Amino acid sequence: MSNTMRAVVMHTAGGPEVLKIENRPIPTPKDGQVLIRIRAFGLNRSEMFTRQGHSPPSAVTLPRILGIEAVGTVEAAPGSSDRFPQGVTVATCMGDMGRLFDGGYAEYTCVPVGQCQVIKTELPWDVLGAMPEMLQTAWGSLFEGLDLKKGETLLIRGGTTSIGLAAAAIAKNHGVTVLATTRNPSSQSLLEKSGVTKVFIDSGSIAEQVKAEYPDGVESVLELVGATTLKDSLRCAKPKGTVCMSGIVGNKWTFENFTPFGDIPNTVRLTVYGGGVPQFMRMPLEELAQQIKKGELHVPIGRTFKLEEIVEAHRMMEANEGKGKLVVLV
């Protein structure tokens, strides 16, 4: 095995072109760490925000190999080879990966054993690469953020995002009626394929459309667009219903004006979900992998790239052109 690896390194913030492929030493794992030979990784908007310079120095140190998730095979796990034998397939995500220590945009990464899950179900690498963060966010938003129950109605604001499509499929399998929004009428078939029963064309305000179908509102709203639509999404929830914000596809982090007594309808609950390592480790990843294998859960993959196409991949992510998870095969 060579002592060096190819990696995508960010030295300074900027456009996609600041991501440079370099040769770097393969990291050496210590006790309590797993060295992973990366086979695939998904792209995430948090990585785009880091690349653009929105992450504070306390959260991200440079130069840095980005990437908050990866899948691959175990190369070495000192002191933990019984749990992580060489060659076994694993997934990892979150923690300080790609922020305070080097992440998944490389041929190898070295991560704590406490943020690795073994995947026994055999699936293609592009599918596996799409799973960790997307499914962690979708599953966690539904069952930890919204406490979703069978028989309820869920509205997904930002339905054609990779997380939105995954959440729709998971919720449908859970016995939930799924509604979703899109700005593009041509995306209706994509949403229906993922389990959506009713599609609302989003002009920025959909509360009246939703209330026309569900006069009292719906039990649960998953907000993936963010602050640009959150006030309107709150109006879609029924009394004692819950709105969970888990994304900021709209690229707006704050409200210009926010009046809690005016903007939050009476008894509607507002929360957020931003999963970390504990949430990733609680997610039933192997169970979800089995559902994917059986065809019961569809993983929306927008496009796959090679490592040397990382700049193009980031440009597509920034332009919101993915229509599913963007995955890099290594």
N, C-alpha and C positions, 0 to 999 in steps of 0.2 A: 504493500500500500504506500502510495506517495505521502510525503509529509505536508503537502500543500493541497489546497482546495480552491475552487472558484467561488467567489462570493460577490454579492452586490453591496457596495459600501457607499454610505452617505457621509460626506465630509462637511457639507454646509447645506443650509436650507435653500429651496428654490423649486424650479419646475422639474418635470420628470427627468430632464437631462442631467441632473445632479447625481443620479444613480449610476455608479460606475462599477463595472466588473473588474475585480482585481484577484490576484493570487494571494491567499492568506494561509498561515499555518493552520493545520487541523488542530482544533482544541484537544487538550488532554484532560480526560475526566478524572475527578477526585472521588473519594468515597462519598456516596450520596448523590452522585450525578450519573446521567446517562448520556453517552455519546451516540447520537443518531445519524445514520447515513440517510440524508433527506432524499426522498423520491418525489415529493410534491408539496406545494404549499399554496394556500389560498391568499388572495389579496383582500385587504381590509381598509376601510376608509380612515380608520385611526392612523394607519401607516401613511396615508396620503396627507393627513393633517400634520403628522410629524415632519414629513418631507417638506411641506409648505412652510414650516417654522412656527406652528401653533403650539407645540409642546414646550413647556418651560424647561430650562436647563436642569432643574431638580428632577425632572421626570425622564429626560432623554439626554444622554451624554454622547458627544461626537468625537471622533468618527465612530460610526455605528453600522453594523449589519442589521438592517431592519427585519421585520417579520415577527408577528405575535403568535404564529402557529406554524406547524409543520407535521408531516407524516413521513414515516420511513421505517428503516430496520435498525435494530440495536447493533451497534458495533462493539460497545463495551459498557459495562455497568459495575465498576468496582464496588464490592461489598453488597451488591444487589442482584447478582447474576441468577439467583434462584427465581426472583420475580421477573427479571428482564434478561433472559438468556440471549446470547448472540443470535441474530437473524430474525428474532420475533418482530412482528409489525407493531408499531406504537404510534400514538398521536399525542401531541403536546400543544398547549397554548396558554396564553396569558402570563400572569406574574409580571416580572420585569423583562420578559423576553422581547428582544428587539428594541429595548429602551435603555435599560441599565446594563444588560449583557447582550451579546450578539445573538440574533434571532434566526429566522428560517430562510432568509434570502441567500442561501448558500448550499453547498454540497454536504456539509456537516454542521450540526449544532450540538452544544453541550448544555443540558438543562437539569434542574433538580428532579430526583426521582418522584417527588411529591406532586409533580404536574405532568405525569405520563400515564396514559391508559393503554393497555394492550388491546389490540383488535384481532380477534381470532377469525372472524368472518372474512373470507377472501372476496375482495372487490378490486376493480381496476384502480390504478393509482390516481387517475383524475377524479374519480368519485371519492376516494379516501381523502384526497387533498382538499376537497370542497367541504368536508364534514366538520372539523373540530370547532372552529369559532362560529361558523354559521349555525350549526345545530345547537351549540351551547347557548347562543344568544336567543335563538328561536324557542328552544325548549325552556330555558330559564325565564324568558319573558312571559311565556304562557302559564307555566306552572308555579313559578316563584313570584313573578311580578303581578300577574293577574289572578292567580289561583283558579285557573279555568276549570269548569265542571262540565261533565257530559250533559248535553241537552241545552246548553247556553248558546247565545249568539255572539259571535266575535266579528268586529270590524277591524280590518287591517288597513291603516293609512300608509300608503306607499307599498302597495301589494306586489309590484313587479321587482322590488329589490330582492336580492338573493335570500335575505332573512325573511322577507314577507312571503315569498313563495314556499320556503321551507316551513314557516309557521302555519301557513294555510294547510299544507299536507298533513302536518302533525296534528293540528286541531281537528281536521276532518276525520282522521283515523281515531280520534278520541271521542267522536260522537257529537261534535260541535257544528252548528251551522255557521259557515264562513262567508263574510262579506268582505269586499276589498275595493280599493280605489286605484285608479290609474289616470294619468293625463292623456294617454294615447288609446283611442278606441280600438286600434288594431291589436292591443295586448289582451283583449278579452279572452281569446281562446287559450292563451298561455296561462291566465289565471284560472280558468275553468279546469284545465288539465291538472292543476295543483290542488283542486278541491273546492274552489270558490263557487258559491251558489249564485251570488248576485254581485255584479260589477257596477260601481258608480264612477262615472267620468268626473274627474276632479279638476275643477276650475279654480280651486283655492278655497271654495266654500261648498261643503256638501251636506251640512246639517239639515237643511230643508229637504234634500233628497232622501236622506236617511229617515227623517221623521215622517215623510210621506208613506214610507213602507213600514216603519216601526214607530208609531206615534209616541210611545213612551220612551223610545231610545233602546239601546242594546246593553247587555250586561257588561261587555268587555270591549275595550278599544286598544289596539296596539298601535302606537304612534311611532312611525319610523321616519317621517319627514322632518319632524322637529318643531322648533319654535315658530316657524312660518305658518304652521297649520294647527298647532296645539290648541289654541283657544277655540277654534271651530270644532275640533275633535271632542273637546269637553262637552260641547252641546249635543253630541251624538249619543252620549251615555245616558242611561236611565237613572233615576234616583237610586242611590246606593250601588250604582255601577262603578267600574274602575277603568281609568285611562292610564296606561303604562307607556311612558316614553322610553324607547330603547335605541333610537337612531336620530341622526341629524343629516339626512340626505339633502335637506334644503340648505345646508351649509350656514345656517344662522344659529348662533349659540345662545342668544339672549333675547328677551322681549324689550321692545322700545318702551312700551307701557304695559303694566300688568296690575290689575286691581283684583285681588283675590275674591272679594265679595261680589264683584261684577262679572268676573271671567270664569269662575268656577261655579257651575250650577249647584243649587242647594242639594247637599248630601252626596254629590258625585265625588269620588275619590281619585286623587291624582298621585301617581308614584312614578319611579324610574327604575330601570334595570340596567346595570352595567356589570356583567358577571366577571368574576376573577377566578383564581385557581380553585377555591373551594366549590364554586358553582360548576366549573368544568369537571371536577372530579365527582360531583354528585350526579351529573348528567349520565343517563344509562346509554352510553355510547355503543356498547356491544349490542344491546337490544335494538337500538336504532339501525345499526349496521345490518342486523338480521332482517329487519323490516325492508330495508333497501334491497337486500339480496332477493327477498321474496317478491319484490315488486309492489309492496304495500306502501312504501314511502318513496316519493320521487325527489331526487336531489337535482336542483336546477343549476346546470353548468352553462354559463354564458359562452365561454371560450377558453381554450387552453393555449399556453404560451411556452416557449423555451426560456431558459434563464437569460440568454442573451437578448431576449425580446422584452425585458422588464420595463424599459422606457415606454415602449408602445403599450404595454399592459397598463401602466399607470396613466397614460393619456386616455385610454378607453375608460378606466375607472373614473377619472376626473370629469369626463364628459357624460357620465351616467349612461353609457351605451352598452353595458354588459348584458342586461336582461337575464341575469343569473350570476352565479359565482364565477369569478375569474380565477383560474388555477394555472400555476406555473409547474411544469414537469421538469425535474432535475435529472 
